[in-house]
Amino acid sequence: MKRIVSVILTCALVMTSAVFIFTTKAQAAGDPESYVEITVAADDPYITIDLDGGIDTSKAKYAVICYKGESGTAADGQIFPNPPVGPNAAVTYEMNGKWNKTVVDLTELAGEDWSKGLRYDPLAHNEDGEIIDVAWIALTATAPGADFDENSSSVYKLIDYNKLFEAANASSGVNAIKNAEIKGANAAVNTDKTVNLAISRGAGDPKNMTGVAGGLGIKLTVPEGYRLKDFVIIQSPTWATQDPDTCSAIVEVYKWDSDFETTVSAETVDDFEIESHEDNKDLVLTFTAELTAGTYLINVISSGENPLGLWDGNPEESLVAEYEVETFWDGLEVDWVPQSKFTLASLSSEGGDNPGSGDTGNTGNTGNTGNTGNTGNTGNTGNTNTADGMSIALIIAAAALTATVVVKKRRIGI
């Protein structure tokens, strides 16, 4: 869609990395219909954006970022090659409460390794809870003018709000994005709600689950209108074990009943085995059962010959209270929460209270019909393509490169 932009052009020379930054101010008529609202934490958060085939720097000499920030706040960002080594390109924002476009010169970074994509630090010097809205990032070979159109043939790769949303929610550890939500006309596309329970690491050494018979137990409550999609133990260590196939775990999910012992004596509502895990990668527990409103116990038991562990987290106490989270270690309640987050999927966006289980962004196929006769989930954005031809399925696959290998093995009555 052709953008109408004003010819008001503010030129600023930014000394960091000797990069020229230009900012153009968009008119209201050209405002983007959808965007991702990014809330950052205070620990220099960043978004790793993996792109299929990496980036050809002869075709990506400039990055154009369409953004909006609250009026009166000073802010700047950074773009790094991925892997993030060497210098960076500084990003200058005009935070005036309106949609703007800032142009970043990447030519001085041409000699760096862009084999995986790029790393975007949306706010490089910020305070906890600051927000910036970003609609897209366009990579182009020619210097953009005031009439730049992100849909033009001159754009080499377009990183749209869906890609930014997926990448932001895949961030973890001390540099994780605090929250990301799709806003605007396509807000309904965002069926997932990421709950950053304890995304920053606490003090102390990691805990080893190997040899702990009762394993790690997490009790939490899923609210009405949602289902529990996954639970992520952030940067789960294996103490530098070289063979990830020797680090595995059994995952069992129960409906909560009174206490830990009573709960695990019942049948599981979901169970599977994680057969392989790499050191300090996210341990992603993806559930296939419909874990809708109610209270559950997620029990993780190390089953490999080599260690598998977790780090203490700094929990958001308001989230601990809201989702009634309790932690158990070898069957006993403890006063800490692992470094972790989890995802809730909206049932209203998936097709009723008992939705079908359509493919998630693979080809956007229609799922099975729920009890109310509504069509099941057709995938988050299954058939939507980005400007460079990547389907959302590829986007999801790229954002999940750190995911653990999971094999479903149904077991009843354990």
GIHUFEN-V753862 format. One record per run of one state. SS is the DSSP state (A for helix, B for strand, O for the rest). FROM is the first residue (numbers start at 1). TO is the last residue. If there is no record, write none. Layout:
# GIHUFEN-V753862
SS/FROM/TO, SS/FROM/TO
This chain:
# GIHUFEN-V753862
O/1/4, B/5/14, O/15/15, A/16/18, B/19/26, O/27/27, A/28/30, O/31/33, B/34/39, O/40/46, B/47/50, O/51/61, B/62/69, O/70/75, B/76/82, O/83/88, B/89/92, O/93/98, B/99/105, O/106/106, A/107/109, O/110/116, B/117/121, O/122/130, B/131/140, O/141/154, B/155/160, A/161/170, O/171/172, A/173/175, O/176/178, B/179/184, O/185/186, A/187/189, O/190/191, B/192/198, O/199/200, B/201/201, O/202/206, B/207/208, O/209/215, B/216/222, O/223/225, B/226/236, O/237/243, A/244/246, O/247/248, B/249/255, O/256/259, A/260/264, O/265/269, B/270/276, O/277/280, B/281/286, O/287/293, B/294/302, O/303/308, B/309/310, O/311/311, B/312/313, O/314/316, A/317/322, O/323/325, B/326/329, O/330/331, B/332/334, O/335/337, B/338/338, O/339/339, B/340/346, O/347/384, B/385/385, O/386/390, B/391/391, A/392/399, O/400/404, B/405/407, O/408/414
